[in-house]
């Protein structure tokens, strides 16, 4: 079986970058409030309109405001409604891990 790696950096001006591979999305940088639509679009595309399982790695995210937490929560709900699963991944002690814990948003802890 061959794995095809596809690297996708956002074309619009954003404060973060996204790298996709089949079934996964790795985000990095500061994701600020102005990026909420772009992030939703990236997640929607990577999950085939929320119909495919997707793991979102937040390990390299350095800023995660509440509106972005809302985007992640909504994407999780949309995936469930479509019979798929969206998993959020975060490293212990990082900004995403702390924010998701405080907001009581489910995530999985991964190694650094």
DOKE-229788 format. One record per atom (N, C-alpha, C): residue number from 1; x, y, z. Coordinates in steps of 0.2 Angstrom, whole numbers, plus 5000, padded with zeros to 4 digits. Example, Ala and Ser with C-alpha at 12.3 -4.5 7.8 and 13.67 -1.06 7.14 Angstrom:
# DOKE-229788
1/5066/4972/5039 .
1/5062/4978/5039 .
1/5066/4984/5039 .
2/5064/4989/5035 .
2/5068/4995/5036 .
2/5064/5000/5039 .
This chain:
# DOKE-229788
1/5004/4994/5000 .
1/5000/5000/5000 .
1/5004/5006/5000 .
2/5003/5011/4996 .
2/5007/5017/4995 .
2/5003/5023/4999 .
3/5007/5026/5003 .
3/5004/5032/5006 .
3/5006/5038/5002 .
4/5001/5042/5001 .
4/5003/5049/4997 .
4/5002/5054/5002 .
5/5008/5058/5002 .
5/5008/5064/5007 .
5/5006/5070/5003 .
6/5001/5074/5005 .
6/4999/5080/5002 .
6/5000/5085/5007 .
7/5004/5090/5005 .
7/5005/5096/5009 .
7/5001/5102/5007 .
8/4997/5105/5011 .
8/4993/5110/5009 .
8/4994/5116/5014 .
9/4997/5121/5011 .
9/4997/5127/5015 .
9/4992/5132/5013 .
10/4989/5135/5017 .
10/4983/5140/5015 .
10/4985/5145/5011 .
11/4981/5146/5006 .
11/4982/5151/5001 .
11/4980/5158/5003 .
12/4975/5158/5007 .
12/4973/5165/5010 .
12/4978/5167/5015 .
13/4978/5173/5017 .
13/4983/5175/5022 .
13/4980/5173/5029 .
14/4983/5169/5032 .
14/4981/5167/5039 .
14/4988/5167/5044 .
15/4986/5166/5050 .
15/4992/5166/5055 .
15/4994/5159/5057 .
16/4991/5154/5053 .
16/4993/5147/5054 .
16/4995/5144/5048 .
17/4997/5138/5048 .
17/4998/5133/5043 .
17/4995/5127/5044 .
18/4993/5123/5039 .
18/4990/5117/5039 .
18/4993/5112/5034 .
19/4995/5106/5037 .
19/4998/5101/5033 .
19/4993/5095/5033 .
20/4991/5092/5027 .
20/4986/5087/5027 .
20/4989/5081/5024 .
21/4987/5075/5027 .
21/4989/5068/5024 .
21/4982/5065/5025 .
22/4981/5059/5021 .
22/4975/5056/5022 .
22/4973/5054/5029 .
23/4967/5057/5031 .
23/4965/5055/5038 .
23/4968/5060/5043 .
24/4972/5064/5042 .
24/4975/5069/5047 .
24/4976/5076/5044 .
25/4976/5080/5049 .
25/4978/5087/5048 .
25/4982/5090/5054 .
26/4988/5092/5052 .
26/4992/5095/5057 .
26/4992/5103/5056 .
27/4990/5106/5062 .
27/4990/5113/5062 .
27/4996/5116/5066 .
28/4999/5122/5064 .
28/5004/5125/5068 .
28/5004/5132/5067 .
29/5007/5136/5072 .
29/5007/5143/5073 .
29/5001/5146/5077 .
30/5000/5152/5077 .
30/4995/5155/5080 .
30/4988/5155/5076 .
31/4983/5152/5079 .
31/4977/5153/5075 .
31/4973/5158/5079 .
32/4972/5164/5076 .
32/4968/5169/5079 .
32/4961/5169/5077 .
33/4957/5174/5080 .
33/4950/5174/5078 .
33/4948/5175/5071 .
34/4952/5179/5068 .
34/4951/5181/5061 .
34/4952/5175/5056 .
35/4955/5169/5059 .
35/4956/5163/5055 .
35/4950/5158/5055 .
36/4945/5160/5059 .
36/4940/5155/5060 .
36/4936/5152/5054 .
37/4935/5156/5049 .
37/4932/5153/5042 .
37/4937/5149/5039 .
38/4943/5152/5038 .
38/4949/5148/5035 .
38/4950/5141/5038 .
39/4950/5141/5045 .
39/4951/5134/5048 .
39/4945/5130/5047 .
40/4939/5132/5047 .
40/4933/5128/5046 .
40/4933/5125/5039 .
41/4935/5129/5034 .
41/4936/5127/5027 .
41/4941/5121/5026 .
42/4947/5122/5030 .
42/4952/5117/5029 .
42/4950/5111/5032 .
43/4946/5111/5038 .
43/4944/5105/5041 .
43/4939/5102/5037 .
44/4934/5106/5034 .
44/4929/5103/5030 .
44/4932/5099/5024 .
45/4937/5102/5021 .
45/4940/5099/5015 .
45/4944/5093/5017 .
46/4948/5093/5022 .
46/4952/5087/5025 .
46/4947/5082/5027 .
47/4941/5083/5029 .
47/4937/5078/5031 .
47/4931/5076/5026 .
48/4932/5078/5020 .
48/4927/5077/5015 .
48/4920/5079/5017 .
49/4919/5086/5019 .
49/4913/5088/5021 .
49/4911/5085/5028 .
50/4915/5083/5032 .
50/4914/5080/5039 .
50/4912/5073/5038 .
51/4913/5070/5032 .
51/4910/5063/5031 .
51/4916/5058/5032 .
52/4922/5060/5033 .
52/4928/5055/5034 .
52/4931/5056/5041 .
53/4933/5051/5044 .
53/4937/5052/5050 .
53/4943/5056/5049 .
54/4944/5060/5054 .
54/4950/5065/5054 .
54/4953/5066/5060 .
55/4960/5066/5061 .
55/4963/5067/5067 .
55/4966/5074/5066 .
56/4965/5079/5070 .
56/4968/5085/5070 .
56/4974/5086/5075 .
57/4980/5087/5073 .
57/4985/5087/5078 .
57/4987/5095/5079 .
58/4986/5097/5085 .
58/4986/5104/5088 .
58/4993/5105/5091 .
59/4997/5100/5091 .
59/5004/5100/5095 .
59/5008/5106/5094 .
60/5008/5109/5088 .
60/5012/5115/5086 .
60/5008/5121/5086 .
61/5002/5121/5089 .
61/4998/5127/5089 .
61/5000/5131/5095 .
62/5001/5138/5094 .
62/5004/5142/5100 .
62/4999/5147/5103 .
63/4993/5148/5099 .
63/4988/5152/5101 .
63/4981/5149/5099 .
64/4976/5149/5104 .
64/4970/5146/5102 .
64/4964/5149/5106 .
65/4961/5155/5103 .
65/4956/5158/5106 .
65/4949/5155/5106 .
66/4945/5157/5110 .
66/4938/5154/5110 .
66/4934/5153/5104 .
67/4935/5157/5099 .
67/4931/5156/5093 .
67/4934/5150/5089 .
68/4940/5149/5090 .
68/4943/5143/5086 .
68/4941/5137/5090 .
69/4941/5137/5097 .
69/4938/5131/5100 .
69/4931/5130/5098 .
70/4927/5135/5097 .
70/4921/5134/5094 .
70/4921/5131/5087 .
71/4925/5132/5083 .
71/4926/5129/5076 .
71/4927/5122/5077 .
72/4932/5120/5082 .
72/4934/5113/5083 .
72/4928/5109/5086 .
73/4924/5112/5090 .
73/4919/5109/5093 .
73/4913/5108/5088 .
74/4912/5113/5084 .
74/4907/5112/5079 .
74/4909/5107/5074 .
75/4915/5106/5072 .
75/4918/5101/5067 .
75/4917/5094/5070 .
76/4918/5094/5077 .
76/4917/5087/5080 .
76/4910/5085/5080 .
77/4905/5090/5081 .
77/4898/5088/5081 .
77/4896/5086/5074 .
78/4898/5090/5069 .
78/4896/5089/5062 .
78/4899/5082/5059 .
79/4905/5080/5062 .
79/4908/5074/5060 .
79/4903/5068/5063 .
80/4901/5069/5069 .
80/4897/5064/5072 .
80/4890/5063/5069 .
81/4887/5069/5067 .
81/4881/5069/5063 .
81/4881/5065/5056 .
82/4887/5065/5054 .
82/4889/5062/5047 .
82/4891/5055/5048 .
83/4892/5052/5054 .
83/4894/5046/5055 .
83/4901/5045/5055 .
84/4905/5050/5056 .
84/4912/5050/5056 .
84/4915/5052/5063 .
85/4921/5052/5064 .
85/4924/5054/5070 .
85/4930/5059/5069 .
86/4930/5065/5072 .
86/4935/5070/5072 .
86/4939/5069/5079 .
87/4945/5068/5079 .
87/4949/5067/5085 .
87/4954/5073/5085 .
88/4954/5076/5091 .
88/4959/5082/5092 .
88/4965/5079/5096 .
89/4971/5081/5094 .
89/4977/5078/5097 .
89/4981/5084/5100 .
90/4983/5083/5106 .
90/4987/5089/5109 .
90/4992/5086/5114 .
91/4998/5089/5114 .
91/5004/5087/5119 .
91/5002/5090/5126 .
92/5004/5086/5131 .
92/5003/5089/5138 .
92/5007/5095/5139 .
93/5004/5100/5142 .
93/5007/5106/5144 .
93/5007/5112/5138 .
94/5004/5110/5133 .
94/5004/5115/5127 .
94/4998/5119/5128 .
95/4998/5125/5124 .
95/4992/5129/5124 .
95/4986/5125/5123 .
96/4985/5122/5117 .
96/4979/5118/5115 .
96/4977/5113/5121 .
97/4982/5110/5124 .
97/4980/5105/5129 .
97/4976/5109/5135 .
98/4979/5114/5137 .
98/4977/5118/5143 .
98/4970/5121/5141 .
99/4969/5124/5135 .
99/4963/5127/5133 .
99/4957/5122/5132 .
100/4959/5116/5129 .
100/4954/5111/5128 .
100/4952/5108/5135 .
101/4956/5107/5139 .
101/4955/5105/5146 .
101/4950/5110/5150 .
102/4952/5116/5150 .
102/4947/5121/5153 .
102/4941/5121/5150 .
103/4940/5121/5143 .
103/4934/5121/5139 .
103/4930/5114/5140 .
104/4933/5109/5142 .
104/4930/5103/5143 .
104/4928/5100/5136 .
105/4933/5101/5131 .
105/4932/5098/5124 .
105/4937/5092/5124 .
106/4934/5086/5122 .
106/4937/5080/5122 .
106/4943/5080/5117 .
107/4949/5077/5119 .
107/4955/5077/5115 .
107/4959/5071/5118 .
108/4964/5069/5114 .
108/4969/5064/5116 .
108/4975/5067/5117 .
109/4979/5065/5122 .
109/4986/5067/5123 .
109/4991/5063/5119 .
110/4995/5066/5116 .
110/5000/5063/5112 .
110/5007/5065/5114 .
111/5012/5061/5112 .
111/5019/5063/5114 .
111/5022/5069/5111 .
112/5027/5072/5113 .
112/5030/5078/5110 .
112/5033/5077/5104 .
